[in-house]
Amino acid sequence: MSTPTAVITGITGQDGSYLADFLLDKGYRVVGMVRRSSTENFERIEHLRGKLEICQADLLDQLSLINLLRQVRPREVYNLASQSFVPTSWEQPVLTGEFTALGVTRMLEAVRLVDREIRFYQASSSEMFGKAQEVPQTERTPLYPRSPYGVAKVYGHWITVNYRESYGIFACSGILFNHESPRRGKEFVTRKVTDGVARIKRGLARELSLGNLEARRDWGYAGDYVEAMWLMLQQPRPDDYVIATGETHAVRELCEIAFARAGLNWQEHVVVDPKLVRPAEVDLLQGDASKAKRVLGWQPRVSFRQLIEMMVDADLERVGAWRPPLGNEKLQTDN
């Protein structure tokens, strides 16, 4: 049996790196798509250099995507690349739409033109539910996005459904709720908190500024969630699936667990800054992954506490040995 080939867009991100780990363990040939850049940011996949291939293409350039698929001839394409940070989408809404919405169309069009037998995975998001119309959210919950990022993800989600129904392409959308790891970018609230805890513990900062402490999310472990992506493309028929833990936790609880892991009292260090609250807040997201559990046989393995403690431990190790304090340094984050 020939070695299966998978293309991963966004391979240098958190999900791309975990998915590459997973597929390589499955015996895949893995090709990572990256944009041409004057600087390389391969930190998350540095341990995989030599095991995977890197090719240049761009979600803003249709021809580059067509050429990539013609050259690589993959069996599976995982479209994980996007402008994925919600606060940035308020500052750069047009660019967010180009990558996160139209970029999906360009990749699907490349699949349609090159090889309709390619199986396609689209990274949809719980942010599409936004001002949730029901709790918990399922595949049938009406969408009500509350940010340019969420709106762009809705477009990407429905254009995937449209290509599936119009052209018979095996195209799936994974509606993934928040998923974190030690590889999460520091701009995201979970990682900002755990990095802040490590810096405070090491004497490099004294305060951590946060926005809405009562915002609740369904947080899972990225390493668990990439398995669900793969499982979707192994089914006899394409479909869309919510991937979530079914539990919600407030940012306040995140702080309690993270600071306690380092032997600190969060109330002595966390400062609420109203400027860090989103223009349109998403207060509660909670997913119902019953369909994924029933059809895919998928289950989350890492609990919320285990996840946060894993991230704190990794950041404490990353920050390294204690150094003298730098004065009244403050850390800020957006939720």
Contacts in CASP RR format, 6 or more apart in sequence:
PFRMAT RR
TARGET T0000
AUTHOR 0000-0000-0000
METHOD contacts of the structure
MODEL  1
MSTPTAVITGITGQDGSYLADFLLDKGYRVVGMVRRSSTENFERIEHLRG
KLEICQADLLDQLSLINLLRQVRPREVYNLASQSFVPTSWEQPVLTGEFT
ALGVTRMLEAVRLVDREIRFYQASSSEMFGKAQEVPQTERTPLYPRSPYG
VAKVYGHWITVNYRESYGIFACSGILFNHESPRRGKEFVTRKVTDGVARI
KRGLARELSLGNLEARRDWGYAGDYVEAMWLMLQQPRPDDYVIATGETHA
VRELCEIAFARAGLNWQEHVVVDPKLVRPAEVDLLQGDASKAKRVLGWQP
RVSFRQLIEMMVDADLERVGAWRPPLGNEKLQTDN
3 27 0 8 1.000
3 28 0 8 1.000
3 29 0 8 1.000
4 27 0 8 1.000
4 28 0 8 1.000
4 29 0 8 1.000
4 75 0 8 1.000
4 76 0 8 1.000
5 28 0 8 1.000
5 29 0 8 1.000
5 30 0 8 1.000
5 31 0 8 1.000
5 72 0 8 1.000
5 73 0 8 1.000
5 74 0 8 1.000
5 75 0 8 1.000
5 76 0 8 1.000
6 23 0 8 1.000
6 28 0 8 1.000
6 29 0 8 1.000
6 30 0 8 1.000
6 31 0 8 1.000
6 74 0 8 1.000
6 75 0 8 1.000
6 76 0 8 1.000
6 77 0 8 1.000
6 78 0 8 1.000
7 31 0 8 1.000
7 32 0 8 1.000
7 33 0 8 1.000
7 68 0 8 1.000
7 69 0 8 1.000
7 72 0 8 1.000
7 74 0 8 1.000
7 76 0 8 1.000
7 77 0 8 1.000
7 78 0 8 1.000
8 16 0 8 1.000
8 19 0 8 1.000
8 20 0 8 1.000
8 23 0 8 1.000
8 30 0 8 1.000
8 31 0 8 1.000
8 32 0 8 1.000
8 33 0 8 1.000
8 78 0 8 1.000
8 80 0 8 1.000
9 32 0 8 1.000
9 33 0 8 1.000
9 59 0 8 1.000
9 77 0 8 1.000
9 78 0 8 1.000
9 79 0 8 1.000
9 80 0 8 1.000
9 81 0 8 1.000
9 107 0 8 1.000
10 16 0 8 1.000
10 32 0 8 1.000
10 33 0 8 1.000
10 34 0 8 1.000
10 80 0 8 1.000
10 81 0 8 1.000
11 17 0 8 1.000
11 19 0 8 1.000
11 20 0 8 1.000
11 30 0 8 1.000
11 32 0 8 1.000
11 33 0 8 1.000
11 34 0 8 1.000
11 45 0 8 1.000
11 52 0 8 1.000
11 54 0 8 1.000
11 80 0 8 1.000
12 34 0 8 1.000
12 41 0 8 1.000
12 42 0 8 1.000
12 43 0 8 1.000
12 44 0 8 1.000
12 45 0 8 1.000
13 44 0 8 1.000
13 80 0 8 1.000
13 183 0 8 1.000
14 44 0 8 1.000
14 180 0 8 1.000
14 181 0 8 1.000
14 183 0 8 1.000
14 184 0 8 1.000
14 185 0 8 1.000
14 222 0 8 1.000
15 80 0 8 1.000
15 123 0 8 1.000
15 179 0 8 1.000
15 222 0 8 1.000
15 225 0 8 1.000
15 226 0 8 1.000
15 229 0 8 1.000
16 44 0 8 1.000
16 45 0 8 1.000
16 78 0 8 1.000
16 80 0 8 1.000
16 226 0 8 1.000
17 44 0 8 1.000
17 45 0 8 1.000
17 48 0 8 1.000
17 183 0 8 1.000
18 181 0 8 1.000
18 183 0 8 1.000
18 222 0 8 1.000
18 223 0 8 1.000
18 225 0 8 1.000
18 226 0 8 1.000
19 78 0 8 1.000
19 80 0 8 1.000
19 226 0 8 1.000
19 229 0 8 1.000
19 230 0 8 1.000
20 30 0 8 1.000
20 32 0 8 1.000
20 45 0 8 1.000
20 48 0 8 1.000
20 52 0 8 1.000
21 48 0 8 1.000
21 226 0 8 1.000
22 223 0 8 1.000
22 226 0 8 1.000
22 227 0 8 1.000
22 230 0 8 1.000
23 30 0 8 1.000
23 230 0 8 1.000
24 30 0 8 1.000
24 48 0 8 1.000
24 51 0 8 1.000
24 52 0 8 1.000
26 230 0 8 1.000
29 53 0 8 1.000
30 51 0 8 1.000
30 52 0 8 1.000
30 53 0 8 1.000
31 52 0 8 1.000
31 53 0 8 1.000
31 54 0 8 1.000
31 55 0 8 1.000
31 72 0 8 1.000
31 74 0 8 1.000
32 52 0 8 1.000
32 53 0 8 1.000
32 54 0 8 1.000
32 55 0 8 1.000
33 55 0 8 1.000
33 56 0 8 1.000
33 57 0 8 1.000
33 68 0 8 1.000
33 81 0 8 1.000
34 54 0 8 1.000
34 55 0 8 1.000
34 56 0 8 1.000
34 57 0 8 1.000
35 56 0 8 1.000
35 57 0 8 1.000
35 58 0 8 1.000
35 59 0 8 1.000
36 56 0 8 1.000
36 58 0 8 1.000
42 49 0 8 1.000
44 183 0 8 1.000
45 52 0 8 1.000
55 68 0 8 1.000
55 71 0 8 1.000
55 72 0 8 1.000
56 64 0 8 1.000
57 64 0 8 1.000
57 65 0 8 1.000
57 67 0 8 1.000
57 68 0 8 1.000
58 64 0 8 1.000
58 65 0 8 1.000
59 65 0 8 1.000
59 81 0 8 1.000
59 98 0 8 1.000
59 99 0 8 1.000
59 102 0 8 1.000
59 103 0 8 1.000
59 106 0 8 1.000
59 107 0 8 1.000
60 98 0 8 1.000
60 99 0 8 1.000
60 103 0 8 1.000
60 106 0 8 1.000
61 106 0 8 1.000
62 106 0 8 1.000
62 109 0 8 1.000
62 110 0 8 1.000
65 106 0 8 1.000
65 107 0 8 1.000
65 109 0 8 1.000
65 110 0 8 1.000
66 110 0 8 1.000
66 113 0 8 1.000
66 114 0 8 1.000
68 110 0 8 1.000
69 77 0 8 1.000
69 110 0 8 1.000
69 111 0 8 1.000
69 114 0 8 1.000
69 115 0 8 1.000
69 118 0 8 1.000
70 114 0 8 1.000
73 115 0 8 1.000
74 118 0 8 1.000
75 117 0 8 1.000
75 118 0 8 1.000
75 119 0 8 1.000
76 118 0 8 1.000
76 119 0 8 1.000
76 120 0 8 1.000
76 121 0 8 1.000
76 233 0 8 1.000
77 107 0 8 1.000
77 111 0 8 1.000
77 118 0 8 1.000
77 119 0 8 1.000
77 120 0 8 1.000
77 121 0 8 1.000
78 121 0 8 1.000
78 123 0 8 1.000
78 229 0 8 1.000
79 104 0 8 1.000
79 107 0 8 1.000
79 120 0 8 1.000
79 121 0 8 1.000
79 122 0 8 1.000
79 123 0 8 1.000
80 123 0 8 1.000
81 99 0 8 1.000
82 96 0 8 1.000
82 99 0 8 1.000
82 100 0 8 1.000
82 123 0 8 1.000
82 152 0 8 1.000
82 153 0 8 1.000
83 89 0 8 1.000
83 92 0 8 1.000
83 95 0 8 1.000
83 96 0 8 1.000
83 97 0 8 1.000
83 99 0 8 1.000
83 100 0 8 1.000
83 149 0 8 1.000
83 152 0 8 1.000
84 100 0 8 1.000
84 149 0 8 1.000
85 149 0 8 1.000
85 187 0 8 1.000
85 188 0 8 1.000
86 127 0 8 1.000
86 147 0 8 1.000
86 149 0 8 1.000
86 150 0 8 1.000
86 278 0 8 1.000
86 334 0 8 1.000
87 187 0 8 1.000
87 278 0 8 1.000
87 334 0 8 1.000
88 96 0 8 1.000
88 149 0 8 1.000
88 187 0 8 1.000
89 96 0 8 1.000
89 100 0 8 1.000
89 147 0 8 1.000
89 148 0 8 1.000
89 149 0 8 1.000
89 150 0 8 1.000
89 152 0 8 1.000
90 147 0 8 1.000
90 148 0 8 1.000
90 278 0 8 1.000
90 279 0 8 1.000
93 148 0 8 1.000
96 148 0 8 1.000
96 149 0 8 1.000
96 152 0 8 1.000
97 148 0 8 1.000
97 152 0 8 1.000
97 155 0 8 1.000
99 152 0 8 1.000
100 149 0 8 1.000
100 152 0 8 1.000
100 153 0 8 1.000
100 155 0 8 1.000
100 156 0 8 1.000
101 151 0 8 1.000
101 152 0 8 1.000
101 153 0 8 1.000
101 155 0 8 1.000
101 156 0 8 1.000
101 159 0 8 1.000
102 155 0 8 1.000
104 122 0 8 1.000
104 155 0 8 1.000
104 156 0 8 1.000
104 159 0 8 1.000
104 160 0 8 1.000
105 156 0 8 1.000
105 159 0 8 1.000
107 120 0 8 1.000
108 120 0 8 1.000
108 159 0 8 1.000
108 160 0 8 1.000
108 163 0 8 1.000
108 169 0 8 1.000
108 171 0 8 1.000
111 118 0 8 1.000
111 120 0 8 1.000
111 163 0 8 1.000
111 169 0 8 1.000
111 171 0 8 1.000
112 163 0 8 1.000
112 167 0 8 1.000
112 169 0 8 1.000
116 167 0 8 1.000
116 168 0 8 1.000
116 169 0 8 1.000
117 170 0 8 1.000
118 169 0 8 1.000
118 170 0 8 1.000
119 170 0 8 1.000
119 171 0 8 1.000
119 172 0 8 1.000
119 233 0 8 1.000
119 238 0 8 1.000
120 160 0 8 1.000
120 163 0 8 1.000
120 169 0 8 1.000
120 170 0 8 1.000
120 171 0 8 1.000
120 172 0 8 1.000
121 171 0 8 1.000
121 172 0 8 1.000
121 173 0 8 1.000
121 174 0 8 1.000
121 229 0 8 1.000
121 232 0 8 1.000
121 233 0 8 1.000
122 156 0 8 1.000
122 157 0 8 1.000
122 160 0 8 1.000
122 171 0 8 1.000
122 172 0 8 1.000
122 173 0 8 1.000
122 174 0 8 1.000
123 173 0 8 1.000
123 174 0 8 1.000
123 176 0 8 1.000
123 229 0 8 1.000
124 153 0 8 1.000
124 156 0 8 1.000
124 157 0 8 1.000
124 160 0 8 1.000
124 173 0 8 1.000
124 174 0 8 1.000
124 175 0 8 1.000
124 176 0 8 1.000
124 240 0 8 1.000
125 149 0 8 1.000
125 150 0 8 1.000
125 153 0 8 1.000
125 175 0 8 1.000
125 176 0 8 1.000
126 137 0 8 1.000
126 175 0 8 1.000
126 176 0 8 1.000
126 177 0 8 1.000
126 178 0 8 1.000
126 218 0 8 1.000
126 242 0 8 1.000
126 244 0 8 1.000
126 285 0 8 1.000
126 287 0 8 1.000
127 145 0 8 1.000
127 146 0 8 1.000
127 147 0 8 1.000
127 149 0 8 1.000
127 150 0 8 1.000
127 153 0 8 1.000
127 282 0 8 1.000
127 285 0 8 1.000
128 143 0 8 1.000
128 145 0 8 1.000
128 150 0 8 1.000
128 153 0 8 1.000
128 154 0 8 1.000
128 157 0 8 1.000
128 175 0 8 1.000
129 137 0 8 1.000
129 141 0 8 1.000
129 143 0 8 1.000
129 144 0 8 1.000
129 145 0 8 1.000
129 285 0 8 1.000
130 143 0 8 1.000
130 144 0 8 1.000
130 145 0 8 1.000
130 146 0 8 1.000
130 147 0 8 1.000
130 150 0 8 1.000
130 282 0 8 1.000
130 285 0 8 1.000
131 144 0 8 1.000
131 146 0 8 1.000
131 280 0 8 1.000
131 282 0 8 1.000
132 141 0 8 1.000
132 144 0 8 1.000
132 282 0 8 1.000
132 284 0 8 1.000
132 285 0 8 1.000
132 286 0 8 1.000
133 141 0 8 1.000
133 142 0 8 1.000
133 144 0 8 1.000
134 141 0 8 1.000
134 142 0 8 1.000
135 284 0 8 1.000
135 286 0 8 1.000
136 218 0 8 1.000
136 244 0 8 1.000
136 246 0 8 1.000
136 286 0 8 1.000
136 287 0 8 1.000
136 288 0 8 1.000
137 242 0 8 1.000
137 285 0 8 1.000
137 286 0 8 1.000
137 287 0 8 1.000
137 288 0 8 1.000
138 242 0 8 1.000
138 287 0 8 1.000
138 288 0 8 1.000
138 290 0 8 1.000
138 291 0 8 1.000
139 175 0 8 1.000
139 240 0 8 1.000
139 241 0 8 1.000
139 242 0 8 1.000
139 291 0 8 1.000
143 154 0 8 1.000
143 157 0 8 1.000
145 151 0 8 1.000
145 153 0 8 1.000
145 154 0 8 1.000
146 278 0 8 1.000
146 280 0 8 1.000
146 281 0 8 1.000
146 282 0 8 1.000
147 278 0 8 1.000
147 280 0 8 1.000
147 282 0 8 1.000
156 173 0 8 1.000
157 173 0 8 1.000
157 175 0 8 1.000
157 240 0 8 1.000
160 171 0 8 1.000
160 172 0 8 1.000
160 173 0 8 1.000
161 171 0 8 1.000
161 173 0 8 1.000
161 240 0 8 1.000
163 169 0 8 1.000
163 171 0 8 1.000
164 170 0 8 1.000
164 171 0 8 1.000
164 172 0 8 1.000
164 238 0 8 1.000
169 238 0 8 1.000
170 233 0 8 1.000
170 238 0 8 1.000
171 238 0 8 1.000
172 232 0 8 1.000
172 233 0 8 1.000
172 235 0 8 1.000
172 238 0 8 1.000
172 239 0 8 1.000
172 240 0 8 1.000
172 241 0 8 1.000
173 240 0 8 1.000
173 241 0 8 1.000
174 228 0 8 1.000
174 229 0 8 1.000
174 232 0 8 1.000
174 240 0 8 1.000
174 241 0 8 1.000
174 242 0 8 1.000
174 243 0 8 1.000
175 240 0 8 1.000
175 241 0 8 1.000
175 242 0 8 1.000
175 243 0 8 1.000
176 225 0 8 1.000
176 228 0 8 1.000
176 243 0 8 1.000
176 244 0 8 1.000
177 217 0 8 1.000
177 218 0 8 1.000
177 219 0 8 1.000
177 220 0 8 1.000
177 242 0 8 1.000
177 243 0 8 1.000
177 244 0 8 1.000
177 245 0 8 1.000
177 246 0 8 1.000
177 285 0 8 1.000
177 286 0 8 1.000
177 287 0 8 1.000
178 190 0 8 1.000
178 217 0 8 1.000
178 218 0 8 1.000
178 219 0 8 1.000
178 220 0 8 1.000
178 285 0 8 1.000
179 219 0 8 1.000
179 220 0 8 1.000
179 221 0 8 1.000
179 222 0 8 1.000
179 223 0 8 1.000
179 224 0 8 1.000
179 225 0 8 1.000
179 243 0 8 1.000
180 188 0 8 1.000
180 190 0 8 1.000
180 191 0 8 1.000
180 219 0 8 1.000
180 220 0 8 1.000
180 221 0 8 1.000
180 222 0 8 1.000
180 307 0 8 1.000
180 311 0 8 1.000
181 221 0 8 1.000
181 222 0 8 1.000
181 223 0 8 1.000
181 307 0 8 1.000
181 310 0 8 1.000
181 311 0 8 1.000
182 310 0 8 1.000
182 311 0 8 1.000
182 314 0 8 1.000
182 315 0 8 1.000
183 222 0 8 1.000
184 190 0 8 1.000
184 191 0 8 1.000
184 222 0 8 1.000
184 311 0 8 1.000
185 191 0 8 1.000
186 192 0 8 1.000
186 195 0 8 1.000
187 333 0 8 1.000
187 334 0 8 1.000
189 210 0 8 1.000
189 251 0 8 1.000
189 254 0 8 1.000
189 333 0 8 1.000
189 334 0 8 1.000
189 335 0 8 1.000
190 219 0 8 1.000
190 254 0 8 1.000
190 308 0 8 1.000
190 311 0 8 1.000
191 311 0 8 1.000
191 315 0 8 1.000
192 208 0 8 1.000
192 331 0 8 1.000
192 333 0 8 1.000
193 208 0 8 1.000
193 210 0 8 1.000
193 251 0 8 1.000
193 254 0 8 1.000
193 255 0 8 1.000
193 258 0 8 1.000
193 333 0 8 1.000
194 258 0 8 1.000
194 308 0 8 1.000
194 311 0 8 1.000
194 312 0 8 1.000
194 314 0 8 1.000
194 315 0 8 1.000
195 315 0 8 1.000
195 319 0 8 1.000
195 331 0 8 1.000
196 205 0 8 1.000
196 208 0 8 1.000
196 315 0 8 1.000
196 331 0 8 1.000
197 208 0 8 1.000
197 258 0 8 1.000
197 259 0 8 1.000
197 261 0 8 1.000
197 262 0 8 1.000
197 264 0 8 1.000
197 312 0 8 1.000
197 315 0 8 1.000
197 316 0 8 1.000
198 262 0 8 1.000
198 312 0 8 1.000
198 315 0 8 1.000
198 316 0 8 1.000
198 318 0 8 1.000
198 319 0 8 1.000
199 205 0 8 1.000
199 319 0 8 1.000
199 331 0 8 1.000
200 206 0 8 1.000
200 207 0 8 1.000
200 208 0 8 1.000
200 262 0 8 1.000
200 264 0 8 1.000
200 269 0 8 1.000
201 262 0 8 1.000
201 263 0 8 1.000
201 264 0 8 1.000
201 316 0 8 1.000
201 319 0 8 1.000
202 316 0 8 1.000
202 319 0 8 1.000
202 320 0 8 1.000
202 321 0 8 1.000
202 322 0 8 1.000
202 323 0 8 1.000
203 322 0 8 1.000
203 323 0 8 1.000
203 324 0 8 1.000
203 325 0 8 1.000
203 326 0 8 1.000
204 319 0 8 1.000
204 323 0 8 1.000
204 325 0 8 1.000
204 326 0 8 1.000
204 329 0 8 1.000
205 326 0 8 1.000
205 329 0 8 1.000
205 330 0 8 1.000
205 331 0 8 1.000
206 269 0 8 1.000
206 325 0 8 1.000
206 327 0 8 1.000
206 328 0 8 1.000
206 329 0 8 1.000
206 330 0 8 1.000
207 269 0 8 1.000
207 270 0 8 1.000
207 271 0 8 1.000
207 328 0 8 1.000
207 329 0 8 1.000
207 330 0 8 1.000
207 331 0 8 1.000
208 269 0 8 1.000
208 270 0 8 1.000
208 271 0 8 1.000
208 330 0 8 1.000
208 331 0 8 1.000
208 332 0 8 1.000
208 333 0 8 1.000
209 270 0 8 1.000
209 271 0 8 1.000
209 272 0 8 1.000
209 273 0 8 1.000
209 276 0 8 1.000
209 330 0 8 1.000
209 331 0 8 1.000
209 332 0 8 1.000
209 333 0 8 1.000
210 251 0 8 1.000
210 255 0 8 1.000
210 270 0 8 1.000
210 271 0 8 1.000
210 272 0 8 1.000
210 273 0 8 1.000
210 276 0 8 1.000
210 333 0 8 1.000
210 335 0 8 1.000
211 251 0 8 1.000
211 272 0 8 1.000
211 273 0 8 1.000
211 274 0 8 1.000
211 276 0 8 1.000
211 277 0 8 1.000
211 333 0 8 1.000
211 334 0 8 1.000
211 335 0 8 1.000
212 251 0 8 1.000
212 276 0 8 1.000
212 277 0 8 1.000
212 278 0 8 1.000
212 281 0 8 1.000
212 283 0 8 1.000
212 335 0 8 1.000
213 250 0 8 1.000
213 251 0 8 1.000
213 252 0 8 1.000
213 255 0 8 1.000
213 270 0 8 1.000
213 272 0 8 1.000
214 250 0 8 1.000
214 251 0 8 1.000
214 252 0 8 1.000
214 283 0 8 1.000
215 250 0 8 1.000
215 251 0 8 1.000
215 281 0 8 1.000
215 282 0 8 1.000
215 283 0 8 1.000
215 284 0 8 1.000
215 335 0 8 1.000
216 248 0 8 1.000
216 249 0 8 1.000
216 250 0 8 1.000
216 251 0 8 1.000
216 283 0 8 1.000
216 284 0 8 1.000
216 285 0 8 1.000
216 286 0 8 1.000
217 248 0 8 1.000
217 249 0 8 1.000
217 251 0 8 1.000
217 285 0 8 1.000
218 244 0 8 1.000
218 245 0 8 1.000
218 246 0 8 1.000
218 247 0 8 1.000
218 248 0 8 1.000
218 285 0 8 1.000
218 286 0 8 1.000
218 287 0 8 1.000
219 245 0 8 1.000
219 249 0 8 1.000
219 254 0 8 1.000
219 304 0 8 1.000
219 307 0 8 1.000
220 244 0 8 1.000
220 245 0 8 1.000
220 300 0 8 1.000
220 302 0 8 1.000
220 304 0 8 1.000
220 307 0 8 1.000
221 300 0 8 1.000
221 301 0 8 1.000
221 302 0 8 1.000
221 306 0 8 1.000
221 307 0 8 1.000
221 310 0 8 1.000
223 302 0 8 1.000
224 300 0 8 1.000
224 301 0 8 1.000
224 302 0 8 1.000
225 243 0 8 1.000
225 300 0 8 1.000
227 298 0 8 1.000
228 241 0 8 1.000
228 243 0 8 1.000
228 292 0 8 1.000
228 296 0 8 1.000
228 298 0 8 1.000
231 292 0 8 1.000
231 296 0 8 1.000
231 297 0 8 1.000
231 298 0 8 1.000
232 238 0 8 1.000
232 239 0 8 1.000
232 241 0 8 1.000
232 296 0 8 1.000
235 295 0 8 1.000
235 296 0 8 1.000
239 295 0 8 1.000
241 289 0 8 1.000
241 291 0 8 1.000
241 292 0 8 1.000
241 295 0 8 1.000
241 296 0 8 1.000
242 287 0 8 1.000
242 288 0 8 1.000
242 289 0 8 1.000
242 291 0 8 1.000
242 292 0 8 1.000
243 289 0 8 1.000
243 292 0 8 1.000
243 298 0 8 1.000
244 286 0 8 1.000
244 287 0 8 1.000
244 288 0 8 1.000
244 289 0 8 1.000
244 300 0 8 1.000
245 287 0 8 1.000
245 289 0 8 1.000
245 300 0 8 1.000
245 304 0 8 1.000
246 286 0 8 1.000
246 287 0 8 1.000
246 288 0 8 1.000
246 289 0 8 1.000
247 286 0 8 1.000
247 304 0 8 1.000
248 284 0 8 1.000
248 285 0 8 1.000
248 286 0 8 1.000
249 304 0 8 1.000
251 335 0 8 1.000
254 308 0 8 1.000
255 266 0 8 1.000
255 270 0 8 1.000
256 266 0 8 1.000
257 304 0 8 1.000
257 305 0 8 1.000
257 308 0 8 1.000
257 309 0 8 1.000
258 266 0 8 1.000
258 308 0 8 1.000
258 311 0 8 1.000
258 312 0 8 1.000
259 265 0 8 1.000
259 266 0 8 1.000
259 269 0 8 1.000
259 270 0 8 1.000
260 266 0 8 1.000
261 308 0 8 1.000
261 309 0 8 1.000
261 312 0 8 1.000
261 313 0 8 1.000
262 312 0 8 1.000
262 316 0 8 1.000
271 330 0 8 1.000
273 332 0 8 1.000
276 332 0 8 1.000
276 333 0 8 1.000
276 334 0 8 1.000
276 335 0 8 1.000
277 335 0 8 1.000
278 334 0 8 1.000
278 335 0 8 1.000
289 298 0 8 1.000
289 300 0 8 1.000
292 298 0 8 1.000
293 299 0 8 1.000
302 310 0 8 1.000
END
